[in-house]
Amino acid sequence: MDTTSTDTTVTSGSDAPLTVPGLATSTGHAVADALQMRVHALNDLQLTLKHAHWNVVGPHFIGVHEMLDPQIDGVRDMVDVLAERMSTLGVPPNGLPGALVSARTWDDYSLDRADTAAHLAALDLVYTGVIEDHRKAIAAVGDDPVTEDILIGQTADLEQFQWFVRAHLQGTSGALVSDGASGEVAAAESTVGAGAPAQR
């Protein structure tokens, strides 16, 4: 039996002394650290979309139910791309739920079972927050055009997903029925025929 001692030290955080060629280690790790909150936000988004997918009701149920699944798959792919980019840059990504809850700056989604319009109005606000923060991250990673390009592509996809959601909430003038709502519940309640959305 081999009793030779082996080093099982596990490096956590940004301690690993490597990154991609052409970037200083400190720069690569700073870029990767900026991606961690995007991983958390996108993990939260895909769970929120799935929650809405399960809880939409009403006459437009099937259309919205089926519209959300490709968005969920797309967001899951985005998480994987960013997490793998973090690893490439030399920083281990954290995808654990406790880390997400501890780090996030937003509350849980506000609706349970609700009319499709109510969920879509609430999801529109969720998308707005994620997209705004993705755009801030684009500016923060400008020293690495590869990561910047990834975030730009993801932002374009997120904006298209939001467009699909908003198309259900717009009149012929282009205005959203939930325009000006201050939160997810207020947005849901502003929709025509939404009724009283379920509260947590």
C-alpha positions in Angstrom: 0.0 0.0 0.0 1.4 3.4 -1.0 1.4 5.7 1.9 3.2 8.6 0.1 1.7 11.9 1.1 0.3 14.0 -1.7 -0.5 17.7 -1.7 -4.3 18.1 -1.8 -4.3 21.9 -1.4 -7.3 23.4 -3.1 -7.0 26.9 -4.5 -10.0 29.0 -4.1 -10.8 32.5 -5.2 -8.4 34.3 -7.5 -5.2 32.8 -6.0 -4.2 30.7 -9.0 -1.2 32.4 -10.8 -2.4 32.0 -14.4 -4.6 33.6 -16.9 -4.8 33.7 -20.7 -1.8 34.7 -22.8 -1.6 38.4 -23.5 -3.3 39.6 -20.3 -1.6 40.4 -17.0 -2.7 37.9 -14.3 -4.2 40.7 -12.3 -6.2 41.9 -15.3 -7.4 38.4 -16.2 -8.5 37.8 -12.7 -10.3 41.1 -12.5 -12.2 40.3 -15.6 -13.1 36.9 -14.3 -14.2 38.4 -11.0 -16.5 40.7 -12.9 -18.1 37.7 -14.6 -19.0 36.0 -11.3 -22.0 38.3 -10.7 -23.2 37.7 -14.3 -23.0 33.9 -13.6 -25.2 34.5 -10.5 -27.6 36.8 -12.3 -28.0 34.4 -15.2 -28.4 31.4 -12.9 -31.2 33.3 -11.1 -32.8 34.3 -14.4 -33.0 30.8 -15.7 -34.6 29.6 -12.5 -37.0 32.5 -12.5 -38.0 31.9 -16.2 -38.6 28.2 -15.3 -40.7 29.2 -12.3 -42.8 31.4 -14.6 -43.0 28.6 -17.2 -44.6 26.3 -14.6 -46.9 29.0 -13.1 -48.5 30.8 -16.1 -52.2 30.3 -16.5 -54.9 31.8 -18.7 -56.0 31.8 -22.3 -52.5 32.4 -23.7 -50.9 29.7 -21.5 -49.5 27.4 -24.2 -47.9 30.2 -26.3 -46.1 31.7 -23.3 -45.3 28.3 -21.7 -43.6 27.2 -24.9 -42.0 30.6 -25.6 -40.1 30.4 -22.3 -38.4 27.1 -22.6 -36.0 28.1 -25.4 -35.2 31.3 -23.4 -34.4 29.1 -20.4 -32.1 26.9 -22.5 -30.4 29.9 -24.0 -29.8 31.5 -20.6 -28.4 28.2 -19.2 -25.9 28.1 -22.2 -24.9 31.7 -21.3 -24.1 30.6 -17.7 -21.9 27.8 -19.0 -20.0 30.1 -21.4 -19.3 32.6 -18.7 -18.3 30.0 -16.1 -15.9 28.4 -18.6 -14.5 31.8 -19.5 -13.8 32.4 -15.8 -11.9 29.1 -15.6 -10.0 30.0 -18.7 -9.0 33.3 -17.1 -7.7 31.4 -14.1 -10.5 31.9 -11.6 -12.8 29.1 -10.4 -16.5 30.0 -11.0 -19.0 29.6 -8.1 -22.3 28.2 -9.2 -23.5 27.2 -5.7 -27.0 28.4 -4.6 -25.7 29.7 -1.3 -23.2 31.9 -3.0 -25.8 33.2 -5.4 -28.2 34.1 -2.5 -25.4 35.6 -0.5 -24.0 37.8 -3.3 -27.2 38.9 -5.1 -28.5 42.5 -4.8 -32.1 41.7 -5.9 -35.1 40.0 -4.2 -36.8 36.8 -5.3 -39.3 36.9 -8.1 -42.6 38.2 -6.8 -45.2 36.1 -8.5 -46.5 32.5 -8.1 -49.5 31.3 -10.2 -50.6 34.2 -12.3 -52.1 35.2 -15.7 -49.7 35.1 -18.6 -49.8 38.9 -19.0 -48.9 39.4 -15.3 -45.9 37.1 -15.5 -44.7 38.7 -18.8 -45.0 42.2 -17.3 -42.9 41.0 -14.2 -40.4 39.2 -16.4 -39.9 42.3 -18.5 -38.6 44.1 -15.4 -36.4 41.1 -14.6 -34.9 41.2 -18.1 -34.4 45.0 -17.8 -32.3 44.5 -14.7 -30.2 41.7 -16.1 -29.6 43.5 -19.4 -28.6 46.8 -17.7 -26.1 44.9 -15.5 -24.7 43.0 -18.5 -24.1 46.4 -20.2 -22.2 47.6 -17.1 -20.1 44.4 -17.2 -19.3 45.1 -20.9 -17.7 48.4 -19.8 -15.9 46.7 -16.9 -14.2 44.1 -19.0 -13.0 46.4 -21.7 -9.3 45.3 -21.2 -10.2 41.9 -22.5 -12.0 42.1 -25.9 -12.7 38.4 -26.0 -14.8 38.5 -22.8 -16.2 41.8 -24.0 -17.4 40.1 -27.2 -19.0 37.3 -25.3 -21.0 39.7 -23.1 -22.0 41.8 -26.2 -23.4 38.7 -27.9 -25.2 37.6 -24.7 -26.7 41.0 -24.3 -28.0 40.9 -27.9 -29.7 37.6 -27.1 -31.1 38.8 -23.8 -32.5 41.9 -25.6 -34.2 39.6 -28.2 -35.7 37.5 -25.4 -37.0 40.6 -23.8 -38.5 41.7 -27.1 -40.4 38.5 -27.3 -41.8 39.1 -23.9 -42.6 42.8 -24.6 -44.4 42.0 -27.8 -47.2 40.5 -25.7 -47.4 43.7 -23.6 -47.5 46.3 -26.4 -50.3 48.0 -28.1 -50.2 49.1 -31.7 -48.6 52.4 -30.5 -45.6 50.4 -29.2 -46.2 51.5 -25.6 -46.0 48.8 -22.9 -49.2 48.3 -20.8 -46.9 48.0 -17.8 -44.9 51.2 -18.6 -43.9 53.1 -15.5 -44.5 50.2 -13.0 -42.2 50.4 -10.0 -41.9 46.7 -9.3 -42.9 43.2 -10.5 -46.3 43.2 -8.6 -47.2 46.6 -9.8 -46.2 45.6 -13.4 -48.3 42.5 -13.1 -51.3 44.4 -11.8 -51.1 47.0 -14.5 -51.8 44.4 -17.3 -55.3 44.2 -18.8 -57.0 41.0 -17.6 -54.2 40.1 -15.2 -56.5 39.9 -12.2 -54.9 39.8 -8.9 -51.5 38.0 -9.2 -50.6 35.6 -6.5 -48.5 37.1 -3.7 -45.6 35.4 -1.9 
